[in-house]
Amino acid sequence: PSNTNHIAYINIQSQGNTEDFGDLTSANKVWTSAFGSSTRAIWPGGALYNGTSPVDIIDFVTIATTSNATDFGDLSAAKTNVGSHSSQTRGVIAGGYLTSPGSNINVIEFVTIATTGNVSDFGDITVARRGIAGMGSPTRGVYAGGVGSPTIINTIDFVTIATTGNATDFGDMTQASRHDCGGCSSGTRGIIAGGRAPGNINTIQFLTIASAGNASDFGDLTETMAVPSSLSNSIRGVFSGSYTPAMINTMSFITIATTGNSSDFGDNTDANYAMGGTSDSHGGLS
């Protein structure tokens, strides 16, 4: 394994391979997540592929142009495996793992996307954990699954993005335990794809964001995927990369409003995993 700082892009409404966008500020951005507005993409934290040397750096790019990332600000601590979601104005970052002292955390933080600067405190999620799938609508951020201390959990939490405060229980995933899933959404439906339970799995689940309740079965991915990068627009969800246990470069997609198995989308430039995926038209913006 090696670390890469590559940024790649696709056009979600079509199918095909990724193209080069630029580079992140550091290669210590594996095990990151991503969120964004209609103009900016943002990546908080991360570490090397083996989870060491975490960073507190937040990177951003302007989505409409191709270029290297720029420093946005800092997290409250160097951490990895966070879950994140955003509205057009605010990005919310939940949970994660601190390699020093070696603990999962329950902290929620936020940034204002149109500016640059360090995070502010938002509140706490219901269970301290890492490996969380983030998704949501313009009003709600939803955070599913993860590894607790030390158990794998199926908890789903939600917050109201425009306010601050602690997360509230939303429901449970279909399996008793799952972590390192991919999460994406339209404005009405959240998708939880792949992950580990504890072995790698290919199942896809969905939930209705505006209501609270347990997730339901959606279908299957084209192959088992742990730590896939996930992104969406209001119609399609796309899942890229993973290890099965070899690292892969395949991408697949679903139509969010329906149920069914994923279909082949194309290939990523690199065979990799634990990337952060976002778009200029995801569920938090619709």
C-alpha positions as CSV (number, residue, x, y, z in Angstrom):
1,P,0.0,0.0,0.0
2,S,1.0,3.6,-0.6
3,N,-0.5,7.0,0.1
4,T,-1.7,9.3,-2.7
5,N,-2.8,13.0,-2.7
6,H,-4.7,12.7,-6.0
7,I,-8.0,14.4,-6.6
8,A,-10.1,12.9,-9.4
9,Y,-13.5,13.9,-10.8
10,I,-16.4,12.5,-12.8
11,N,-19.7,13.8,-14.3
12,I,-22.3,12.0,-12.3
13,Q,-25.1,12.2,-14.9
14,S,-22.9,10.2,-17.4
15,Q,-20.8,7.1,-17.1
16,G,-17.1,6.8,-17.6
17,N,-13.7,6.9,-16.0
18,T,-12.3,9.6,-13.7
19,E,-10.2,12.4,-14.8
20,D,-7.4,14.2,-12.9
21,F,-8.4,17.3,-10.9
22,G,-5.3,18.2,-8.9
23,D,-3.7,17.2,-5.6
24,L,-4.5,17.6,-1.9
25,T,-2.1,19.5,0.3
26,S,-0.9,16.3,1.9
27,A,-0.8,12.6,1.3
28,N,-1.9,12.1,4.9
29,K,-5.5,12.3,3.8
30,V,-6.4,8.6,3.6
31,W,-9.4,7.7,5.9
32,T,-10.9,11.2,5.2
33,S,-14.4,12.1,4.3
34,A,-15.8,15.0,2.2
35,F,-18.6,17.5,2.0
36,G,-19.3,20.6,0.0
37,S,-21.5,23.3,-1.4
38,S,-22.5,23.9,-5.1
39,T,-19.1,25.7,-5.5
40,R,-16.6,24.1,-3.0
41,A,-15.5,20.6,-2.0
42,I,-13.9,20.2,1.4
43,W,-11.9,17.3,3.0
44,P,-11.4,17.3,6.8
45,G,-8.5,15.4,8.5
46,G,-7.1,12.1,7.5
47,A,-4.0,10.0,8.0
48,L,-1.6,7.6,6.2
49,Y,-3.1,4.4,4.9
50,N,-2.3,2.5,8.1
51,G,-4.0,5.1,10.3
52,T,-0.8,6.7,11.6
53,S,0.3,10.3,11.3
54,P,-3.2,11.9,11.4
55,V,-3.6,15.5,10.4
56,D,-6.0,18.3,11.5
57,I,-5.8,20.0,8.1
58,I,-9.0,20.9,6.2
59,D,-8.5,21.2,2.4
60,F,-10.8,22.7,-0.2
61,V,-11.1,23.2,-3.9
62,T,-13.4,25.2,-6.2
63,I,-15.3,22.4,-8.0
64,A,-15.8,24.2,-11.3
65,T,-12.1,24.5,-12.0
66,T,-9.3,21.9,-11.8
67,S,-6.4,22.8,-9.5
68,N,-4.6,21.7,-6.3
69,A,-6.3,22.0,-3.0
70,T,-5.8,25.0,-0.6
71,D,-5.7,25.0,3.2
72,F,-9.1,25.9,4.6
73,G,-8.4,25.7,8.4
74,D,-8.0,23.1,11.1
75,L,-10.0,20.6,13.0
76,S,-10.0,20.8,16.8
77,A,-7.5,17.8,16.8
78,A,-5.7,15.6,14.3
79,K,-8.2,12.8,13.6
80,T,-9.4,10.3,11.0
81,N,-12.5,8.2,10.0
82,V,-15.0,11.0,10.6
83,G,-18.5,11.2,9.1
84,S,-19.6,14.4,7.4
85,H,-22.4,16.1,5.6
86,S,-23.3,19.6,4.5
87,S,-26.0,22.1,3.5
88,Q,-25.1,24.9,1.1
89,T,-23.8,27.0,3.9
90,R,-22.5,24.7,6.7
91,G,-20.4,21.5,6.9
92,V,-20.9,19.2,9.9
93,I,-18.2,16.7,10.9
94,A,-19.1,13.9,13.4
95,G,-17.0,11.4,15.4
96,G,-13.7,10.0,14.3
97,Y,-10.6,8.5,15.8
98,L,-7.7,10.1,17.7
99,T,-4.5,8.1,17.4
100,S,-3.2,9.8,20.4
101,P,-4.4,8.7,23.0
102,G,-6.0,6.1,20.7
103,S,-9.7,6.6,21.2
104,N,-13.0,7.0,19.3
105,I,-14.7,10.3,19.9
106,N,-18.2,11.7,20.0
107,V,-17.4,15.3,19.0
108,I,-19.4,17.1,16.3
109,E,-17.8,20.2,14.7
110,F,-18.8,22.5,11.9
111,V,-17.5,25.1,9.5
112,T,-19.1,27.7,7.3
113,I,-18.3,26.6,3.8
114,A,-18.1,30.0,2.0
115,T,-15.4,31.2,4.4
116,T,-12.1,29.7,5.6
117,G,-11.2,29.1,9.2
118,N,-11.1,26.6,12.0
119,V,-14.0,24.4,13.1
120,S,-16.4,25.4,15.9
121,D,-18.1,23.1,18.4
122,F,-21.5,21.8,17.4
123,G,-22.3,19.1,20.0
124,D,-22.0,15.3,20.5
125,I,-23.2,12.2,18.7
126,T,-25.0,9.6,20.8
127,V,-22.1,7.0,20.7
128,A,-18.4,7.7,20.4
129,R,-17.3,6.0,17.1
130,R,-15.3,6.1,13.9
131,G,-15.9,4.8,10.4
132,I,-19.3,6.6,10.1
133,A,-21.3,7.0,6.9
134,G,-22.6,10.6,6.5
135,M,-25.6,11.7,4.4
136,G,-28.6,14.0,4.7
137,S,-30.9,16.7,3.3
138,P,-30.5,20.5,3.3
139,T,-31.8,20.6,6.9
140,R,-30.6,17.3,8.4
141,G,-27.3,15.5,8.7
142,V,-27.5,11.8,9.3
143,Y,-24.6,9.6,10.6
144,A,-24.8,5.8,10.4
145,G,-22.8,3.0,11.9
146,G,-19.2,2.9,13.0
147,V,-16.8,1.2,15.4
148,G,-17.5,2.1,19.1
149,S,-15.3,1.3,22.0
150,P,-14.7,-1.5,21.0
151,T,-17.9,-2.8,19.5
152,I,-19.2,-2.3,16.0
153,I,-22.6,-0.6,16.1
154,N,-25.7,-0.1,14.0
155,T,-26.7,3.2,15.4
156,I,-28.0,6.0,13.2
157,D,-28.0,9.6,14.5
158,F,-29.2,12.9,13.1
159,V,-28.7,16.6,13.7
160,T,-30.4,19.8,12.4
161,I,-27.6,21.4,10.4
162,A,-28.6,25.1,10.9
163,T,-28.6,24.8,14.7
164,T,-26.0,23.4,17.2
165,G,-26.7,20.7,19.8
166,N,-26.3,17.0,20.5
167,A,-27.4,14.4,17.9
168,T,-30.7,12.5,18.3
169,D,-31.2,8.8,17.7
170,F,-32.7,8.2,14.2
171,G,-33.0,4.4,14.2
172,D,-30.8,1.3,13.3
173,M,-29.3,-0.2,10.2
174,T,-30.5,-3.5,8.9
175,Q,-27.5,-5.4,10.2
176,A,-26.6,-5.7,13.8
177,S,-23.2,-4.1,13.1
178,R,-21.6,-2.3,10.3
179,H,-18.8,0.3,9.8
180,D,-16.7,1.9,7.1
181,C,-19.7,2.1,4.8
182,G,-20.2,4.6,2.0
183,G,-22.9,7.2,2.6
184,C,-24.7,9.5,0.1
185,S,-28.1,10.9,-0.5
186,S,-30.7,12.8,-2.4
187,G,-32.7,15.5,-0.6
188,T,-35.2,12.8,0.6
189,R,-33.4,9.5,0.8
190,G,-30.1,8.4,2.4
191,I,-28.0,5.5,1.1
192,I,-25.6,3.3,3.1
193,A,-23.4,1.1,0.9
194,G,-20.9,-1.7,1.6
195,G,-18.7,-1.6,4.7
196,R,-17.6,-4.3,7.1
197,A,-19.8,-6.3,9.5
198,P,-17.0,-7.3,10.4
199,G,-16.1,-8.9,7.0
200,N,-16.5,-6.9,3.8
201,I,-20.1,-6.8,2.5
202,N,-21.9,-5.8,-0.7
203,T,-25.4,-4.8,0.7
204,I,-27.0,-1.4,0.2
205,Q,-29.5,0.1,2.6
206,F,-31.7,3.2,2.5
207,L,-33.6,5.5,4.8
208,T,-36.0,8.4,4.5
209,I,-34.2,11.4,5.9
210,A,-37.3,13.5,7.0
211,S,-38.6,10.7,9.2
212,A,-36.9,8.7,11.9
213,G,-36.8,4.9,11.6
214,N,-34.7,1.9,10.8
215,A,-33.0,1.5,7.4
216,S,-34.4,-0.9,4.8
217,D,-32.8,-3.1,2.2
218,F,-32.0,-1.4,-1.2
219,G,-30.0,-4.0,-3.2
220,D,-26.4,-5.1,-3.7
221,L,-23.2,-3.5,-4.9
222,T,-21.4,-5.1,-7.9
223,E,-18.8,-6.4,-5.4
224,T,-18.0,-6.4,-1.7
225,M,-16.6,-3.0,-0.7
226,A,-15.1,-1.7,2.5
227,V,-14.4,2.0,2.9
228,P,-15.8,3.1,-0.5
229,S,-15.8,6.7,-1.5
230,S,-19.4,7.8,-2.1
231,L,-21.0,10.8,-3.8
232,S,-24.3,11.7,-5.4
233,N,-26.5,14.2,-7.1
234,S,-30.2,14.3,-6.6
235,I,-30.7,11.2,-8.8
236,R,-27.6,9.0,-8.7
237,G,-25.3,7.6,-6.0
238,V,-21.8,6.6,-7.1
239,F,-19.4,4.3,-5.1
240,S,-15.7,4.3,-6.0
241,G,-12.8,2.2,-4.8
242,S,-12.4,-0.2,-1.9
243,Y,-10.5,-3.2,-1.0
244,T,-11.9,-6.7,-1.4
245,P,-9.2,-7.4,0.1
246,A,-7.1,-6.2,-2.9
247,M,-7.5,-2.5,-3.6
248,I,-9.8,-1.9,-6.6
249,N,-10.5,1.0,-9.0
250,T,-14.0,0.1,-10.1
251,M,-17.0,2.4,-9.7
252,S,-20.7,1.5,-9.6
253,F,-23.9,3.5,-9.4
254,I,-27.5,3.4,-8.3
255,T,-30.7,5.4,-8.9
256,I,-31.5,6.7,-5.5
257,A,-35.3,6.9,-5.8
258,T,-35.6,3.2,-6.7
259,T,-34.3,0.0,-5.2
260,G,-32.1,-2.5,-6.9
261,N,-28.5,-3.6,-7.5
262,S,-25.7,-1.2,-8.6
263,S,-24.4,-1.0,-12.2
264,D,-20.9,-0.4,-13.5
265,F,-20.0,3.3,-13.9
266,G,-16.4,3.2,-15.0
267,D,-12.9,3.1,-13.4
268,N,-11.0,5.4,-11.1
269,T,-7.5,6.4,-12.1
270,D,-6.1,4.7,-9.0
271,A,-6.9,1.5,-7.2
272,N,-7.5,2.8,-3.7
273,Y,-9.8,3.1,-0.7
274,A,-10.8,5.3,2.2
275,M,-11.2,8.4,0.0
276,G,-13.6,11.3,0.5
277,G,-16.2,11.9,-2.2
278,T,-18.6,14.8,-2.7
279,S,-20.2,16.8,-5.4
280,D,-21.8,20.2,-6.4
281,S,-25.3,18.7,-6.4
282,H,-25.6,16.2,-3.5
283,G,-28.7,15.8,-1.2
284,G,-27.8,18.5,1.2
285,L,-28.0,21.1,-1.7
286,S,-31.3,19.9,-3.4
